[in-house]
Amino acid sequence: MRFTVLVAGLLLPALGSTAWADDFRAYDVEIIQPWVRATAAGETTATVFMKLDNTGDIADRLLRASAPVAQQVELRNTVVGPDEITNRKVGVIDLPPGTDVMLQPGGLYLTLIGLKAPLVAGSTLPLTLTFERGGMVDITAEVTDAGAMAPPPGED
């Protein structure tokens, strides 16, 4: 009995730290600091950002994403032309081996379309990402202030 209590006391802190992690993994791809901007009542879209780090020796690809709070999620890219900036839907996001791919303002990102409720700063948003090699992985994105251009301060 005493041994069981000691083991439980040693394991609980480790289990607790895992539950609050900001990073996720899909096979060789680390999903780092997912975040989304808060929305106002009536807004129907939102943007999601994160870092995807392929730590393996084989390429992978982000094929699609879904979120229970949106009718659909699109993979998108901001394209800067000589006279305009456009946002285009992309089929997949390639993840070459041994490289980071940033989903960030002004570049690649996910768009939540048909929001069912506003996203409130300080809350979290569940998403499911599907990778070609890594399969499906459930993640949680932190909802930041509406005008945020980077993850919340103090996050690494």
Buried (B, 14 or more C-beta within 10 A) or exposed (E): EEEEEEEEEEEEEEEEEEEEEBBBBBBBBBBBBBBBBBBEEEBEEBBBBBBBBBEBEEBBBBBBBBBEBBEEBBBBBBEEEEEEEEEEEEEEBBBEEEEEBBBBEEBBBBBBBEBEEBBEBEEBBEBBBBBBBBEEBEBEBBBBEEEBEEBBEEEE
